[in-house]
């Protein structure tokens, strides 16, 4: 089976803070009588007024005690819930020769769905100016963190090439580097040492020759897709790595789960975070037929030609020699046990769905990822925490975003029902406030329809 990383190729310890958006004139927005889900802990603050001026939350407290400034735009929060926007930590932004309109459409899809931060995981030089424009609030877009172009078995052929690529990406100003499969062990080790010396982080896949234990020891900042852990339950890192196929799917009969405790301890000690992209696996290997997947409502916003490719890729995966519905079920359950063990040990989890990979439409797929994490045993609060406070702390920007707190950036989502009761309520959005600019439900739908026609 082909890895998602291979398909994508075919188709900082200290990060500088994103450039603050300029004040949005004197615009003031006040959410009145609203229930606040601050995401500092698992709680709801009832009957609050939250005042935003420009791109910052300036006042918050009991509605009886907080006056609404004269001239403010009032948004009635009665019976509604205000929470931080969420992050997509394994998103993709088009690059290459993609027309600007298509790039901006994808960014808008994220933002209009309440995704107010995105980590672009297949970087391109064009993304650097987009990052600055987005982070200044000049375009409809989440705040962007971006990797550079992929480091993979084709681009990193030797240690010397690894040094050159790390140096070039650091000098270009990328926030971090993206690791894909295929990098030889010696080149990976040189890459990691150079990255430490130049103070640039690396994230993503675990190359087969490297293995999860070495990736953790080398300081890989995030392990995406829970990559390498299934293989790590079979292989101790000596000799030749096993042929794991689709993220270790072929090894489901060979795993030794007594090895898991050691992998968990190594992950915790390394300070590495996990970006699960579990919804991708639930789609490809779960019980839905390809016709059912193609009928999901968000598919209307994505090109039919790409959806047909997803149909074929999913069908091909399910027709491989290793596949059976029973093996798929066991593989998904194994991934859930691995994630629960990591989470119980305090390993940080970050929300990411891998949009737009198989069946994940940008912005819309965050709901699928929330659903998948709850199905894996996470509470709604823990699932939302992955996309809010955890992300801010991961980037060292806990004072900038990630919770509803005075002084933080006004990236907020207003919901019609309590999100802590069910993650399904994430889709019941009354509106999105992005860097202090309000988009109500009607405006969001109008913009989505316009983008869909382009």
Secondary structure, 3 states (H helix, E strand, C coil): CCCHHHHHHHCCCCCCCCCCCCCCCCCEEEEEEEEEECCCCCCCEEEEEEEEECCEEEEEEECCCCCCCCCCEEEECCCCEEEECEEEEEECCCCCCCCHHHHHHHHHHHHHCCEEEEEECCCCHHHHHHHHHHHCCCCCCCEEEEECCCECCCCCCCHHHHHHHHHHHHHHCCCEEEECCCCCHHHHHHHHHHHHHHCCEEEECCCCCCHHHHHHHCCCCEEECCCCHHHHCCCCCCCCCCCCCCCCHHHCCCCCHHHHHHHHHHHHHHCCEEECCHHHHHHHHCCCCHHHHHCCHHHHHCCHHHHHHHHHHHHHHHCCCCCCHHHHHHHHHHHHHHHHHHHHCCCCEECCCCECCCCCCCCCHHHHHHHHHHHCCCCHHHHHHHCCHHHHHHCCCCCCCCCCCCCCECCEEEECCCCCCCHHHHHCEEEEEECCEEEEHHHHHHHHHHHHHC
